Structures are given as structure tokens and as C-alpha cells.
Amino acid sequence: MATLATDTPAFTHWSQALPKHALDHIPGEDGWPVLGTTLQLLADPIGFGNRMRAKYGNVYRNNSFGRRGVILIGAEANELVLFDRGKLFSSEQGWGPVLDQLFPRGLMLLDFDHHRADRRALSIAFKPEPMRHYSDALNRGISERVQEWSGREMAFYPAIKQLTLDLAADSFLGLPWGPEADKINTAFIDMVQASIGVIRKPLPFTAMGRGVAGRKFLLEYFTAETLRRREQGGGQDMFSQFARATHEDGSLMPVDEVVDHMIFLMMAAHDTITSSATSLIWLLAKNPEWQDKLREELRAVTGGEGRALAYDDLGKLDLTEMAFKEALRMIPPVPSLPRRALRKFTFGGYTIPAGTPVGISPAAVHMMEEYWPEPAKFDPLRFTPEQVAKRHKYAWVPFGGGAHMCLGLHFAYMQVKILLAHVLTRYHIDIAPGYEPKWQPWPIPKPSDGLRVTFRPV
């Protein structure tokens, strides 16, 4: 268990350095000069983490992306860091070195009162009325596109990525993409890839250089759109909701903050839903008996092949939701979560000083046998109410937890359920015998070959 200190935080920005030898008492590895363990971590994060845990235990020191830090593994570690009852951990200072040049002031990067105030203001976009609007838009857009997949062998990942971006235009922006669509997609790709760039300065021809250029383009685009919507009004789409968001005193959220939140949430919805939908399709293709079970449930709820999934019926898809949760367990879209300790604390028998970068790993905990017997097996029945009640609450954290629980998690459930309603009531998902795609694990998991599948009419 952990114990917390109550001394005043000494670190107010992520760039403030921890004393050189402050973590020498924590077992671990510093790696190579300058690069540390960065390359080993990027090449095989799961394997690297497993080796470190086997050698040093569930608390170990690491040195990646130019910073020495501590990794905490286990459900209790997840609870300590995510629930954060003592306001000990800074999300802003944890994510800062990775995302500060790319997604500053995104909701995930805010702390405490600022985070609470902005989260309350933005929650208007996820109330029942706008969610019903998104549901109608998702059903319409997914149905039209899925019909084009009949009988085709195709790379699923790029197809669902493009579809998710197109759906965002309707649900999030309330308008069709114009000629800027490809630039917007490229900007998001470049920004996400820049988050794990080894060179952290935005030099020309580097990943960070491309990412910062992508952010500049999106700032210009979304600033103009925010001003237009405030002047002309808007509908039920997410962007219009954000543009009208107010703080508790009734004042409108500043335009630059609206833009930063919109860019961040577009990225989160665009890339993480693409990743999680792809992993679910892959696991259902590998386990066709679960396709049959979900198909039966979806047809019973929707009334037949290719019919819309009503917003009021989303809660009736128990097996479908359990299958999605199991896919999120096996391939979480955010494999690790960084924080920074604002005060010293103890965990696992070690005193960890203020200013320490602290990481937890949903990907590692989701595969620990003490929580998940036969963790490599796809088994949605792990998420029956009875099984969930037996398990540590923080053994499954694909959406984070505590105050920073993903604001859009219900939107993610809705989009994936609607996708499956239109896919599985029409098609069997087939893969070639023995097919096993290699997954690129970071920054957001995706199959390196795009995931080759065939949608065969039922």
C-alpha cells in the first residue's frame, strides 16, 4: 500500500529537473548514454516491461525520453495514481514532455480545479440530446460505408480510420469535410507520431517538426470555425456545443481554449476509437464463435440485417459490450499513462521523491494472471457482473480512472456498438488461415499491415 506526504509541492512545471541521483535507491536501468532505454522501450514496450518486472519487480526505475522515472505496476498502483485522493499526481506535468508542443491544454493535460472547471463546461457535449444527434449521424454514416465492404478483402485499419474521420465531420463538426479533409487527417497523424519522436525539438524533416506544423494548421482551421459558430450559431454537433460552453459564472470559454479542447478530443475520438474498433474486429475474426453470439444479440435488438441501432437500445447489448471491453483489455488504445509526483510518497516499500515522473501501464496490468486467468485468451465473459464484482476495480483501466476518466467513453461505446450492428448483421468477418498481423504498439496500437480481413455476406 502507499503512504502520502503532505508537504507543499516543490515542482510547478514538467521542465524542472529532478536531482541527478534522487532515484538511485529504486532498482532499474538507465540504459545507454543520452538515449537511455528509449529505443528498447519503443521497439518492444510489452517485452521490455515484462523483462523489467521479472528482474526488478512491480516498482522499477527507467530512463526514457530524457527523463529518469519510476514505473508502478498492478491494480493498486493504478488506483493510487488514477484515483489520486490526495491530489498527489500531476497529469499536466506527466504528459507535458510528450504532448506539450502538440496538444497543450487538452483536457487530459489539466490538473485539479482547472481540469474540473473545463470538464464540467465540456460535458454539455455528452448530454442525452446531443448524444441522440450523434447516434443518428453514426447510424447513417456507418450504414452507407459498410455496404461498400461486401465481399471485399481489405485493409480494415485505414478504412475505419477514414470512416471515423468522416463520421467526426458529421457528429463533431456538423458539416461535410471540404478540400481540407486530407490535411486534417495528415495533421492528426503527424501530431500523434510526433508524441514518440526521439528528437523533441521541431526541427525540419523530423517527426516533431511535422507534428508542430500539423498543430499550426489545425489551430487556424478550428479558430476560424469557433468564431463563425459564435457569430452565426450552430446545431447539436460537438463543436457547436463546445463553442457555446460556459464556465460556472456564465462566461464563455475563451476561443483558444475551445480550440485546444476540440483538437485534443478530435484526436482522442479519431485515433483511439480507430485502434479499439480495429482490435475488436481482429479478435472477432480470430474467434468466429463470438461473431455468431454477437450477431444473434444484435439482430434481436435491431430487428434484422443492417437496421439502425436506436439510441435507447444501446444498453440492451450486454454481450456486445462485454466483447468490446475484452478487446480493450487485450489491446488498450493507451498502453501507458504518465504522471509526475508533486510530493513524496511510498509505494511497494520504496520512498519516491517529489518531482519523480511516475508511469503506470494498463497494457501490463490487463495481462496479469492474478487478475485475468489465461490472459492471452479472448473471453468476453470476464465482464459478467459476477466476474467484475470479484476483481479489483482498477485491474481494468482502458479509459483511465478517477477525475481523469475519459469524458468521451460513452461516445466510444456508442460508436463501436453501432459499427458492429451494421457489420455483424450483414457479414462474417474472415481472415486467412494462420494470419497474425504484427501490431505497432506505440503511441496508439495499430496493425502494421492494416489488418487484412474479408467481409463475407451472411
C-alpha positions as a printed NumPy array, in Angstrom:
array([[  0.   ,   0.   ,   0.   ],
       [  1.005,   3.617,  -0.42 ],
       [  1.506,   6.374,   2.095],
       [  1.481,  10.011,   1.11 ],
       [  3.312,  13.039,   2.43 ],
       [  1.595,  16.395,   2.824],
       [  4.481,  18.758,   2.173],
       [  3.947,  21.645,  -0.249],
       [  4.622,  20.739,  -3.897],
       [  8.061,  21.94 ,  -4.98 ],
       [  7.605,  21.297,  -8.706],
       [  5.319,  23.556, -10.724],
       [  6.369,  22.68 , -14.305],
       [  7.465,  19.486, -16.012],
       [ 10.742,  21.053, -17.189],
       [ 12.049,  21.37 , -13.613],
       [ 14.685,  18.657, -13.24 ],
       [ 14.801,  16.023, -10.529],
       [ 18.178,  15.892,  -8.711],
       [ 20.541,  13.578, -10.601],
       [ 20.788,  10.766,  -8.051],
       [ 17.329,  11.12 ,  -6.495],
       [ 16.173,   7.715,  -7.79 ],
       [ 19.346,   5.689,  -7.277],
       [ 17.661,   3.715,  -4.464],
       [ 14.981,   2.401,  -6.868],
       [ 16.064,  -0.756,  -8.756],
       [ 16.135,  -0.433, -12.521],
       [ 18.211,   0.557, -15.533],
       [ 19.413,   3.834, -17.015],
       [ 20.294,   2.363, -20.408],
       [ 22.646,   3.935, -22.907],
       [ 24.176,   7.415, -22.652],
       [ 21.815,  10.158, -23.9  ],
       [ 19.205,   7.727, -25.285],
       [ 18.654,   5.835, -22.043],
       [ 16.186,   2.981, -22.588],
       [ 14.08 ,   4.892, -25.124],
       [ 14.852,   2.738, -28.162],
       [ 14.338,  -0.541, -26.31 ],
       [ 11.036,   0.754, -24.977],
       [  9.796,   1.909, -28.381],
       [ 10.887,  -1.286, -30.135],
       [  9.015,  -3.636, -27.802],
       [  7.241,  -1.902, -24.904],
       [  5.439,  -5.029, -23.682],
       [  8.527,  -7.223, -23.833],
       [ 10.674,  -4.508, -22.268],
       [  8.215,  -4.043, -19.428],
       [  7.96 ,  -7.785, -18.829],
       [ 11.747,  -8.098, -18.643],
       [ 11.988,  -5.201, -16.21 ],
       [  9.247,  -6.6  , -13.979],
       [ 10.795, -10.064, -13.998],
       [ 14.147,  -8.622, -12.961],
       [ 13.159,  -5.816, -10.58 ],
       [  9.542,  -6.367,  -9.516],
       [  6.478,  -4.135,  -9.779],
       [  8.366,  -0.947,  -8.887],
       [ 11.327,  -0.138, -11.095],
       [ 13.377,   2.756, -12.428],
       [ 13.51 ,   3.631, -16.1  ],
       [ 15.216,   6.299, -18.213],
       [ 13.329,   7.197, -21.39 ],
       [ 12.756,  10.339, -23.46 ],
       [ 15.461,  12.123, -21.497],
       [ 13.933,  11.612, -18.044],
       [ 14.534,   9.201, -15.216],
       [ 11.306,   7.957, -13.736],
       [  9.576,   5.161, -11.86 ],
       [  7.075,   2.627, -13.208],
       [  4.424,   1.228, -10.851],
       [  2.646,  -1.977, -11.918],
       [ -0.546,  -3.516, -10.533],
       [ -4.168,  -2.676,  -9.788],
       [ -3.22 ,  -0.967,  -6.507],
       [ -0.74 ,   1.203,  -8.401],
       [ -3.455,   2.114, -10.906],
       [ -5.785,   3.069,  -8.062],
       [ -3.139,   5.144,  -6.304],
       [ -2.279,   7.136,  -9.416],
       [ -5.69 ,   7.418, -11.102],
       [ -7.981,   7.866,  -8.115],
       [ -5.395,  10.199,  -6.552],
       [ -7.361,  11.012,  -3.431],
       [ -4.516,  13.198,  -2.132],
       [ -4.038,  15.229,  -5.343],
       [ -0.508,  13.916,  -5.381],
       [ -0.014,  13.392,  -9.113],
       [  0.07 ,  15.954, -11.915],
       [ -1.293,  14.831, -15.259],
       [ -0.11 ,  18.08 , -16.862],
       [  3.49 ,  17.519, -15.756],
       [  3.303,  13.825, -16.642],
       [  2.115,  14.329, -20.211],
       [  3.931,  17.639, -20.679],
       [  7.242,  16.321, -22.074],
       [  5.327,  14.175, -24.578],
       [  2.409,  16.381, -25.638],
       [  3.165,  19.971, -24.591],
       [  4.131,  21.083, -28.117],
       [  1.273,  19.172, -29.714],
       [ -1.85 ,  19.135, -27.514],
       [ -1.32 ,  21.791, -24.814],
       [ -4.356,  22.466, -22.631],
       [ -6.13 ,  19.35 , -23.827],
       [ -8.434,  18.1  , -21.091],
       [ -6.115,  15.202, -20.266],
       [ -3.275,  17.668, -19.56 ],
       [ -5.133,  19.773, -16.995],
       [ -4.993,  19.358, -13.224],
       [ -7.368,  19.73 , -10.278],
       [ -9.581,  22.861, -10.273],
       [ -8.748,  23.857, -13.86 ],
       [ -9.498,  20.336, -15.037],
       [-12.742,  20.175, -13.053],
       [-13.992,  23.513, -14.406],
       [-13.232,  22.722, -18.044],
       [-14.566,  19.182, -17.773],
       [-17.849,  20.5  , -16.402],
       [-18.099,  23.04 , -19.229],
       [-17.329,  20.472, -21.939],
       [-19.657,  17.808, -20.542],
       [-22.542,  19.614, -22.259],
       [-21.47 ,  17.901, -25.488],
       [-22.164,  14.459, -23.983],
       [-25.647,  15.07 , -22.583],
       [-28.524,  12.887, -23.87 ],
       [-29.831,  15.327, -26.502],
       [-26.549,  15.791, -28.399],
       [-25.744,  12.092, -27.923],
       [-29.004,  11.226, -29.705],
       [-27.891,  13.507, -32.53 ],
       [-24.527,  11.746, -32.735],
       [-26.309,   8.365, -32.725],
       [-28.392,   9.297, -35.771],
       [-25.313,  10.601, -37.6  ],
       [-23.289,   7.481, -36.777],
       [-26.03 ,   5.115, -37.945],
       [-26.413,   6.98 , -41.203],
       [-22.705,   7.291, -41.984],
       [-21.713,   3.772, -40.922],
       [-24.576,   2.103, -42.798],
       [-23.674,   3.822, -46.071],
       [-19.988,   2.947, -45.839],
       [-20.326,  -0.622, -44.562],
       [-22.474,  -1.562, -47.55 ],
       [-19.425,  -0.881, -49.753],
       [-17.379,  -3.563, -47.947],
       [-19.421,  -6.548, -49.152],
       [-17.274,  -9.447, -50.368],
       [-14.05 ,  -7.447, -50.312],
       [-10.72 ,  -8.388, -48.864],
       [ -9.461,  -5.114, -47.482],
       [ -7.16 ,  -3.418, -45.026],
       [ -9.545,  -2.621, -42.207],
       [ -7.482,  -0.105, -40.228],
       [ -7.186,   2.598, -42.929],
       [-10.83 ,   2.039, -43.898],
       [-12.147,   2.517, -40.357],
       [ -9.756,   5.423, -39.801],
       [-11.175,   7.23 , -42.821],
       [-14.72 ,   6.351, -41.791],
       [-14.112,   7.605, -38.244],
       [-12.761,  10.879, -39.603],
       [-15.776,  11.241, -41.891],
       [-18.138,  10.471, -39.013],
       [-16.391,  13.123, -36.95 ],
       [-17.222,  15.67 , -39.635],
       [-20.919,  14.904, -39.183],
       [-21.127,  14.205, -35.433],
       [-18.409,  16.57 , -34.221],
       [-18.476,  19.408, -36.741],
       [-21.964,  19.174, -38.229],
       [-20.735,  19.683, -41.778],
       [-19.116,  17.618, -44.534],
       [-15.379,  17.824, -44.995],
       [-14.24 ,  20.205, -47.692],
       [-10.907,  20.127, -49.503],
       [ -9.128,  20.406, -46.136],
       [-10.097,  16.844, -45.108],
       [ -6.826,  15.212, -46.17 ],
       [ -4.816,  17.97 , -44.489],
       [ -6.747,  17.485, -41.25 ],
       [ -6.191,  13.737, -41.277],
       [ -2.49 ,  14.179, -42.048],
       [ -2.167,  16.77 , -39.274],
       [ -3.585,  14.359, -36.678],
       [ -1.363,  11.51 , -37.879],
       [  1.727,  13.722, -37.719],
       [  0.879,  15.035, -34.254],
       [  0.322,  11.569, -32.779],
       [  3.529,  10.21 , -34.313],
       [  5.467,  13.231, -33.048],
       [  4.499,  12.321, -29.483],
       [  7.059,   9.479, -29.549],
       [  9.66 ,  11.22 , -31.701],
       [ 13.149,  10.748, -30.267],
       [ 14.147,  14.294, -31.322],
       [ 11.985,  16.613, -29.214],
       [ 12.747,  19.907, -30.993],
       [ 10.539,  20.782, -34.001],
       [ 13.379,  20.751, -36.499],
       [ 12.549,  20.486, -40.216],
       [ 12.209,  16.918, -41.525],
       [ 11.722,  15.48 , -38.018],
       [  8.565,  13.886, -36.629],
       [  8.246,  16.742, -34.132],
       [  8.653,  19.302, -36.91 ],
       [  5.785,  17.7  , -38.849],
       [  3.669,  17.437, -35.702],
       [  4.088,  21.11 , -34.772],
       [  3.268,  22.12 , -38.361],
       [  0.128,  19.972, -38.168],
       [ -0.916,  21.693, -34.95 ],
       [ -0.446,  25.116, -36.585],
       [ -2.794,  24.135, -39.412],
       [ -5.454,  22.817, -37.012],
       [ -5.247,  25.935, -34.837],
       [ -6.014,  28.126, -37.824],
       [ -8.852,  25.905, -39.016],
       [-10.628,  25.465, -35.66 ],
       [-10.142,  29.085, -34.567],
       [-11.926,  30.335, -37.684],
       [-14.702,  27.779, -37.165],
       [-15.181,  28.693, -33.486],
       [-15.561,  32.374, -34.309],
       [-18.002,  31.593, -37.127],
       [-20.196,  29.444, -34.876],
       [-20.286,  32.031, -32.13 ],
       [-21.376,  34.616, -34.646],
       [-23.837,  32.529, -36.659],
       [-24.921,  29.922, -34.119],
       [-24.749,  26.158, -34.56 ],
       [-26.592,  22.899, -34.121],
       [-26.264,  19.805, -31.957],
       [-22.812,  18.803, -33.215],
       [-19.995,  18.592, -30.667],
       [-18.063,  21.585, -31.945],
       [-21.093,  23.857, -31.687],
       [-21.627,  22.61 , -28.126],
       [-18.008,  23.407, -27.253],
       [-18.169,  26.831, -28.902],
       [-21.088,  27.714, -26.613],
       [-19.587,  26.123, -23.477],
       [-19.631,  28.36 , -20.398],
       [-17.913,  28.35 , -17.031],
       [-19.858,  28.343, -13.773],
       [-20.013,  32.148, -13.759],
       [-21.74 ,  32.103, -17.152],
       [-18.755,  33.375, -19.132],
       [-17.943,  31.735, -22.46 ],
       [-14.847,  29.568, -22.559],
       [-12.046,  31.534, -24.305],
       [-11.703,  30.773, -28.009],
       [ -8.15 ,  29.445, -27.721],
       [ -9.238,  27.014, -25.004],
       [-12.197,  25.814, -27.078],
       [ -9.811,  25.186, -29.973],
       [ -7.296,  23.274, -27.833],
       [-10.037,  21.091, -26.367],
       [-11.54 ,  20.423, -29.786],
       [ -8.194,  19.417, -31.294],
       [ -7.452,  17.091, -28.383],
       [-10.865,  15.426, -28.297],
       [-10.913,  15.039, -32.088],
       [ -7.573,  13.245, -31.832],
       [ -8.776,  11.082, -28.961],
       [-12.011,  10.104, -30.694],
       [-10.382,   9.716, -34.099],
       [ -7.317,   7.643, -33.192],
       [ -8.33 ,   5.743, -30.071],
       [-11.693,   4.616, -31.492],
       [ -9.953,   3.58 , -34.711],
       [ -7.495,   1.497, -32.685],
       [-10.084,  -0.106, -30.408],
       [-12.516,  -0.868, -33.254],
       [ -9.673,  -2.499, -35.194],
       [ -8.598,  -4.658, -32.257],
       [-12.203,  -5.785, -31.718],
       [-12.67 ,  -6.696, -35.401],
       [ -9.386,  -8.624, -35.3  ],
       [-10.347, -10.575, -32.169],
       [-13.795, -11.39 , -33.544],
       [-12.216, -12.579, -36.79 ],
       [ -9.956, -14.893, -34.736],
       [-12.91 , -16.104, -32.657],
       [-15.805, -16.624, -35.097],
       [-17.974, -18.294, -32.456],
       [-18.199, -14.881, -30.782],
       [-19.241, -13.302, -34.068],
       [-22.234, -15.671, -34.062],
       [-23.165, -14.815, -30.478],
       [-22.968, -11.076, -31.062],
       [-24.8  , -11.342, -34.393],
       [-27.713, -13.081, -32.687],
       [-27.888, -10.408, -29.983],
       [-27.608,  -7.519, -32.447],
       [-30.308,  -8.91 , -34.738],
       [-32.622,  -9.452, -31.798],
       [-32.196,  -5.848, -30.668],
       [-32.19 ,  -4.067, -34.054],
       [-34.77 ,  -6.27 , -35.746],
       [-32.653,  -7.595, -38.591],
       [-29.924,  -7.115, -41.146],
       [-28.393,  -3.655, -41.472],
       [-31.026,  -1.843, -39.414],
       [-30.173,   1.196, -37.327],
       [-29.315,   0.713, -33.661],
       [-31.558,   3.086, -31.726],
       [-30.025,   5.255, -29.022],
       [-32.454,   3.835, -26.448],
       [-31.328,   0.289, -27.305],
       [-27.628,   0.814, -26.633],
       [-27.95 ,  -0.547, -23.107],
       [-29.505,  -3.82 , -24.28 ],
       [-26.316,  -5.169, -25.905],
       [-24.741,  -6.965, -22.956],
       [-22.618,  -9.467, -24.908],
       [-21.526,  -6.837, -27.424],
       [-20.382,  -4.543, -24.638],
       [-18.523,  -7.363, -22.905],
       [-16.726,  -8.233, -26.152],
       [-15.659,  -4.616, -26.587],
       [-14.401,  -4.485, -23.006],
       [-12.379,  -7.645, -23.579],
       [-10.803,  -6.147, -26.711],
       [ -9.914,  -3.042, -24.696],
       [ -8.328,  -5.296, -22.081],
       [ -6.198,  -7.173, -24.572],
       [ -5.14 ,  -4.176, -26.689],
       [ -5.808,  -0.95 , -24.741],
       [ -5.642,   2.113, -27.028],
       [ -3.495,   3.987, -24.486],
       [ -0.954,   1.401, -23.278],
       [  0.67 ,   3.559, -20.581],
       [ -0.205,   6.657, -18.579],
       [  2.342,   9.167, -17.237],
       [  2.071,  11.4  , -14.188],
       [  4.506,  13.379, -12.019],
       [  4.608,  13.208,  -8.252],
       [  4.097,  16.635,  -6.707],
       [  5.047,  15.364,  -3.223],
       [  6.981,  12.383,  -1.953],
       [  5.163,   9.134,  -1.235],
       [  5.916,   5.487,  -0.518],
       [  4.747,   2.51 ,  -2.546],
       [  5.87 ,  -1.11 ,  -2.622],
       [  8.401,  -0.444,   0.124],
       [ 10.143,   2.442,  -1.684],
       [ 10.089,   6.15 ,  -0.905],
       [  9.582,   8.026,  -4.163],
       [ 10.609,  11.69 ,  -4.006],
       [  8.672,  14.745,  -5.134],
       [  9.264,  15.556,  -8.794],
       [  9.529,  11.921,  -9.904],
       [  7.973,  11.059, -13.272],
       [  5.632,   8.159, -12.474],
       [  4.15 ,   5.795, -15.032],
       [  1.502,   3.106, -14.86 ],
       [  0.78 ,   0.527, -17.557],
       [ -2.794,  -0.525, -18.357],
       [ -1.347,  -2.853, -21.019],
       [  0.742,  -4.705, -18.423],
       [ -1.943,  -4.916, -15.741],
       [ -4.529,  -6.106, -18.264],
       [ -2.376,  -9.2  , -18.87 ],
       [ -1.517, -10.097, -15.266],
       [ -2.619, -13.63 , -14.377],
       [ -3.563, -12.683, -10.816],
       [ -6.447, -10.648, -12.249],
       [ -7.017, -12.401, -15.59 ],
       [ -6.618, -16.214, -15.74 ],
       [ -5.349, -17.216, -19.199],
       [ -4.843, -13.551, -20.107],
       [ -3.992, -14.267, -23.774],
       [ -7.426, -15.868, -24.305],
       [-10.274, -13.761, -25.742],
       [-13.101, -14.296, -23.254],
       [-15.787, -11.587, -23.025],
       [-17.443, -13.459, -20.137],
       [-14.746, -11.991, -17.891],
       [-17.054,  -8.959, -17.821],
       [-20.232, -10.504, -16.457],
       [-21.395,  -8.587, -13.37 ],
       [-20.367, -11.528, -11.171],
       [-16.807, -11.617, -12.545],
       [-16.422,  -7.841, -12.372],
       [-17.515,  -7.824,  -8.714],
       [-14.741, -10.328,  -7.834],
       [-11.957,  -8.294,  -9.425],
       [-10.052,  -5.242,  -8.243],
       [-11.804,  -2.176,  -9.604],
       [ -8.576,  -0.808, -11.091],
       [ -7.446,  -4.015, -12.806],
       [ -9.193,  -2.751, -15.994],
       [ -8.473,   0.876, -16.876],
       [ -8.574,   1.437, -20.669],
       [-10.391,   4.733, -20.105],
       [ -8.235,   5.83 , -17.183],
       [ -9.984,   6.482, -13.887],
       [-10.781,   8.968, -11.177],
       [-11.179,  12.617, -12.127],
       [ -9.483,  11.974, -15.481],
       [-11.804,   9.169, -16.57 ],
       [-12.265,   9.607, -20.332],
       [-15.021,  12.176, -20.93 ],
       [-15.991,  10.528, -24.225],
       [-16.147,   6.897, -23.104],
       [-19.92 ,   6.639, -23.703],
       [-19.418,   8.033, -27.198],
       [-16.808,   5.315, -27.827],
       [-19.177,   2.574, -26.648],
       [-21.929,   4.009, -28.833],
       [-19.832,   4.235, -31.996],
       [-18.442,   0.707, -31.663],
       [-21.865,  -0.811, -30.912],
       [-23.384,   0.924, -33.933],
       [-20.46 ,  -0.225, -36.089],
       [-20.965,  -3.848, -35.032],
       [-24.72 ,  -3.595, -35.528],
       [-24.159,  -2.718, -39.184],
       [-21.226,  -5.076, -39.774],
       [-22.191,  -8.301, -37.998],
       [-25.842,  -8.358, -39.075],
       [-24.598,  -8.255, -42.691],
       [-21.257, -10.085, -42.739],
       [-18.975, -12.783, -41.436],
       [-15.502, -11.36 , -40.788],
       [-12.953, -13.738, -42.309],
       [ -9.156, -13.894, -42.167],
       [ -6.679, -16.141, -43.968],
       [ -5.691, -19.344, -42.118],
       [ -2.78 , -18.725, -39.783],
       [ -2.907, -14.961, -40.299],
       [ -1.352, -12.985, -37.41 ],
       [ -0.71 ,  -9.293, -38.041],
       [  2.138,  -7.58 , -36.246],
       [  0.915,  -4.738, -34.063],
       [  2.723,  -1.426, -33.771],
       [  2.307,  -0.881, -30.018],
       [  3.047,   2.843, -29.68 ],
       [  1.833,   5.56 , -29.439],
       [ -1.6  ,   4.105, -30.192],
       [ -1.726,   0.42 , -31.204],
       [ -2.383,  -0.45 , -34.84 ],
       [ -1.665,  -3.421, -37.135],
       [  1.381,  -2.705, -39.272],
       [ -0.252,  -4.213, -42.383],
       [ -3.625,  -2.516, -41.811],
       [ -5.366,  -5.791, -40.796],
       [ -6.353,  -7.869, -43.841],
       [ -9.968,  -9.08 , -43.491],
       [-12.83 , -10.1  , -45.786],
       [-16.447,  -9.14 , -45.149],
       [-18.416, -12.099, -46.477],
       [-22.217, -11.64 , -46.697],
       [-24.067, -13.756, -44.155]])
